[in-house]
Amino acid sequence: MIYDVIVIGGGPSGLMASIAAAEHGGKTMLIEKGNKLGKKLAISGGGRCNVTNRLPQEEVIKHIPGNGRFLYSAFSVFNNYDIIDFFENMGVALKEEDHGRMFPVSNSAKTVVNALIDKMDELNVNVQLNTAVEAIHFDENTHTIILQSGEKIETKSVVIAVGGKAVPHTGSTGDGYAWAKKAGHTITELYPTEVALTSNEGFIKEKTLQGLSLRDVALSVLSKKNKPIITHKMDMIFTHFGVSGPAVLRCSQFVVKEIMKGNKKVTMHLDVLPEKNENQLLQEITSSLEQNPKKAVKNLLKGIVPERFLSFVLEKNNVPEDLKAANLGKDTLRSIVQDLKNFTFLVNGSLPLEKAFVTGGGVSIKEIVPNTMQSKIMERLFFCGEILDIHGYTGGYNITSALVTGRLAGMNAAFEAFYTGI
Ligand SMILES: Cc1cc2nc3c(=O)[nH]c(=O)nc-3n(C[C@H](O)[C@H](O)[C@H](O)COP(=O)(O)OP(=O)(O)OC[C@H]3O[C@@H](n4cnc5c(N)ncnc54)[C@H](O)[C@@H]3O)c2cc1C
């Protein structure tokens, strides 16, 4: 028997691709090497399955800094609002949370994954679990999928949806890159994105701030000329190896790219109080100190920033914990304000790709037709999801990219299968 479409990989892109292929009349098989479908999808958004994002399409694309613009034509066929309709039509009620993030009302990833599985069932997609693909033999009329067991399966179209290399215990072990290369595709350099950053600064090594979270800070990555490359206003946390948390994850790819350019260290700029400008802050603190000359500086500044960060800044400026407000010199006060508004520290790298949330780099988008996801090099070969050189911030953007590219790949894989005339 010859399948119309074989989809390799049961992540969000592969699940959507197999549904789209079957909905468009393709005799479809989905092959997944793990014992479960949608493992990574299920752990996204803190385990509640962040299916997409409700921000306007333009914003969604902006939140996919790794080649998001490539998705414009795909979005004109199927976009984030279509994803919402798709799930709601299957009976999965969704709700919006902060920053437009969409979750199932049930707060359970199972609701989402089960709905996709039921849909595949309904469409008679032949799902093969615990089945690893070893290689693909590309041919003129059909392609042959070679399983690790040695078994061979013939198909007219093949959709490669095996994900990237991040968090490999979910099954994404980078198997697809070799198959893409074999078909003649270029794989752009792979690197970790949405990843925690490492630092050798004394206060990190000495674990002075370990475990401290800062809310709504403005964190920037500075260029060699000390100009901000990117700024994100979100939370962050100091760890035993460096920094992490939402603002850091979003900044991480810009740090990694600087390091890939050969820079050994990258400067981060931290503004702990981005809502206030320097003068405002200086005036506020000055008047508080003047009104309470006998009180300890530390007590007066306590409410402004978390106490541990304040102690760190005071120590850095050689201000004893019990120093009275009247005795704080003007220059020292200016330097404290500088540290609250313009604290800089060096980072020297990131955790490895295996520990990143998302893979940067992948199958070059220059070799993919943007409104079908078909290879420009090999007929009836399609790619979707994280294997492509597309990566977004966490917050539903990668999943949106996976579902949108999956939809197009599956649908067009079925169309192309019909034209073979076999
Ligand atoms: C902890 C965590 C949290 C995340 N949170 C978010 C978030 O909040 N928002 C967001 O947008 N993104 C998030 N992401 C990223 C997002 O989950 C991925 O980008 C997305 O799952 C990629 O989908 P995919 O279908 O391309 O690949 P995957 O989900 O990686 O699925 C690929 C599948 O292919 C299978 N496979 C691999 N090789 C073979 C083979 N040889 N034979 C057969 N099958 C194979 C794998 O077993 C796997 O099931 C998160 C990632 C992680 C790790």
The ligand as an ORCA input file, in Angstrom:
! r2SCAN-3c Opt
* xyz 0 1
  C       9.584     23.112     28.726
  C       9.133     23.761     27.447
  C       8.148     24.754     27.501
  C       7.731     25.390     26.336
  N       6.810     26.369     26.426
  C       6.406     27.001     25.309
  C       5.437     28.032     25.365
  O       4.920     28.359     26.427
  N       5.093     28.627     24.195
  C       5.638     28.277     22.986
  O       5.298     28.831     21.956
  N       6.553     27.303     22.906
  C       6.937     26.659     24.022
  N       7.874     25.671     23.932
  C       8.362     25.283     22.587
  C       7.342     24.406     21.850
  O       6.838     23.406     22.721
  C       7.983     23.758     20.608
  O       8.477     24.780     19.783
  C       6.998     22.901     19.838
  O       6.581     21.792     20.601
  C       7.641     22.392     18.536
  O       6.722     21.577     17.890
  P       7.172     20.534     16.790
  O       5.928     19.829     16.353
  O       7.978     21.193     15.761
  O       8.166     19.518     17.504
  P       8.086     18.681     18.885
  O       7.015     19.184     19.770
  O       9.481     18.696     19.382
  O       7.680     17.214     18.391
  C       8.531     16.458     17.567
  C       8.100     15.010     17.658
  O       8.806     14.236     16.693
  C       9.148     12.991     17.261
  N      10.330     12.435     16.569
  C      11.591     12.925     16.601
  N      12.410     12.124     15.882
  C      11.660     11.118     15.389
  C      11.935      9.967     14.590
  N      13.179      9.686     14.166
  N      10.917      9.122     14.279
  C       9.656      9.370     14.718
  N       9.336     10.432     15.495
  C      10.323     11.303     15.816
  C       9.446     13.317     18.716
  O       9.349     12.174     19.544
  C       8.385     14.381     19.029
  O       7.212     13.827     19.542
  C       8.302     25.015     25.079
  C       9.272     24.019     25.031
  C       9.699     23.391     26.197
  C      10.746     22.333     26.117
*
